[in-house]
Amino acid sequence: MWKIKIEYDDKSRISLTGKGKDISLELAWKYYDLYVAGRKCKAAYQQYPKKDHPGITLQDKIRELEEAKS
Protein backbone atom coordinates (compact mmCIF):
# COMPACT_ATOMS: atom_id res chain seq x y z
CA MET A 1 0.00 0.00 0.00
CA TRP A 2 1.16 3.55 -0.68
CA LYS A 3 -0.10 7.07 -0.07
CA ILE A 4 0.52 10.50 -1.57
CA LYS A 5 -0.25 13.46 0.68
CA ILE A 6 -0.43 16.92 -0.83
CA GLU A 7 -0.76 20.11 1.18
CA TYR A 8 -1.35 23.38 -0.64
CA ASP A 9 -0.27 26.83 0.56
CA ASP A 10 -3.87 27.67 1.54
CA LYS A 11 -3.70 24.68 3.96
CA SER A 12 -6.12 22.53 1.92
CA ARG A 13 -5.08 18.88 1.60
CA ILE A 14 -5.61 15.84 -0.54
CA SER A 15 -4.60 12.21 -0.01
CA LEU A 16 -4.32 9.60 -2.72
CA THR A 17 -4.04 5.94 -1.70
CA GLY A 18 -3.18 2.84 -3.69
CA LYS A 19 -3.51 -0.80 -2.76
CA GLY A 20 -0.57 -2.08 -4.81
CA LYS A 21 2.90 -2.64 -3.43
CA ASP A 22 4.29 0.46 -5.18
CA ILE A 23 3.02 3.19 -7.49
CA SER A 24 3.69 2.92 -11.22
CA LEU A 25 5.67 5.61 -13.00
CA GLU A 26 2.69 6.42 -15.24
CA LEU A 27 0.34 6.87 -12.28
CA ALA A 28 2.89 8.97 -10.38
CA TRP A 29 3.20 11.33 -13.38
CA LYS A 30 -0.59 11.45 -13.77
CA TYR A 31 -1.11 12.50 -10.15
CA TYR A 32 1.79 14.96 -10.35
CA ASP A 33 0.30 16.62 -13.43
CA LEU A 34 -3.23 16.70 -11.98
CA TYR A 35 -2.52 17.87 -8.44
CA VAL A 36 1.02 19.27 -8.13
CA ALA A 37 2.39 20.83 -11.33
CA GLY A 38 2.13 24.62 -11.37
CA ARG A 39 0.78 24.86 -7.83
CA LYS A 40 2.40 25.94 -4.58
CA CYS A 41 2.27 22.79 -2.50
CA LYS A 42 4.18 20.00 -0.78
CA ALA A 43 3.70 16.48 -2.13
CA ALA A 44 4.95 13.54 -0.08
CA TYR A 45 5.01 9.85 -1.04
CA GLN A 46 4.89 7.09 1.58
CA GLN A 47 5.01 3.36 1.00
CA TYR A 48 3.74 1.09 3.77
CA PRO A 49 4.67 -0.25 6.24
CA LYS A 50 6.15 3.05 7.35
CA LYS A 51 8.84 1.40 9.47
CA ASP A 52 10.33 -0.22 6.35
CA HIS A 53 10.03 2.72 3.93
CA PRO A 54 11.02 6.33 4.65
CA GLY A 55 8.76 9.07 3.31
CA ILE A 56 10.07 11.01 0.30
CA THR A 57 8.81 13.78 -1.96
CA LEU A 58 6.72 12.78 -4.94
CA GLN A 59 9.34 14.30 -7.24
CA ASP A 60 12.04 12.07 -5.71
CA LYS A 61 9.81 9.03 -6.14
CA ILE A 62 9.28 9.85 -9.82
CA ARG A 63 13.07 10.17 -10.28
CA GLU A 64 13.57 6.83 -8.51
CA LEU A 65 11.01 5.11 -10.76
CA GLU A 66 12.54 6.63 -13.90
CA GLU A 67 16.01 5.41 -12.90
CA ALA A 68 14.67 1.92 -12.22
CA LYS A 69 12.96 1.83 -15.61
CA SER A 70 16.14 2.60 -17.56
C-alpha positions in Angstrom: 0.0 0.0 0.0 1.2 3.5 -0.7 -0.1 7.1 -0.1 0.5 10.5 -1.6 -0.2 13.5 0.7 -0.4 16.9 -0.8 -0.8 20.1 1.2 -1.3 23.4 -0.6 -0.3 26.8 0.6 -3.9 27.7 1.5 -3.7 24.7 4.0 -6.1 22.5 1.9 -5.1 18.9 1.6 -5.6 15.8 -0.5 -4.6 12.2 0.0 -4.3 9.6 -2.7 -4.0 5.9 -1.7 -3.2 2.8 -3.7 -3.5 -0.8 -2.8 -0.6 -2.1 -4.8 2.9 -2.6 -3.4 4.3 0.5 -5.2 3.0 3.2 -7.5 3.7 2.9 -11.2 5.7 5.6 -13.0 2.7 6.4 -15.2 0.3 6.9 -12.3 2.9 9.0 -10.4 3.2 11.3 -13.4 -0.6 11.4 -13.8 -1.1 12.5 -10.1 1.8 15.0 -10.3 0.3 16.6 -13.4 -3.2 16.7 -12.0 -2.5 17.9 -8.4 1.0 19.3 -8.1 2.4 20.8 -11.3 2.1 24.6 -11.4 0.8 24.9 -7.8 2.4 25.9 -4.6 2.3 22.8 -2.5 4.2 20.0 -0.8 3.7 16.5 -2.1 4.9 13.5 -0.1 5.0 9.9 -1.0 4.9 7.1 1.6 5.0 3.4 1.0 3.7 1.1 3.8 4.7 -0.2 6.2 6.2 3.1 7.4 8.8 1.4 9.5 10.3 -0.2 6.4 10.0 2.7 3.9 11.0 6.3 4.6 8.8 9.1 3.3 10.1 11.0 0.3 8.8 13.8 -2.0 6.7 12.8 -4.9 9.3 14.3 -7.2 12.0 12.1 -5.7 9.8 9.0 -6.1 9.3 9.8 -9.8 13.1 10.2 -10.3 13.6 6.8 -8.5 11.0 5.1 -10.8 12.5 6.6 -13.9 16.0 5.4 -12.9 14.7 1.9 -12.2 13.0 1.8 -15.6 16.1 2.6 -17.6 
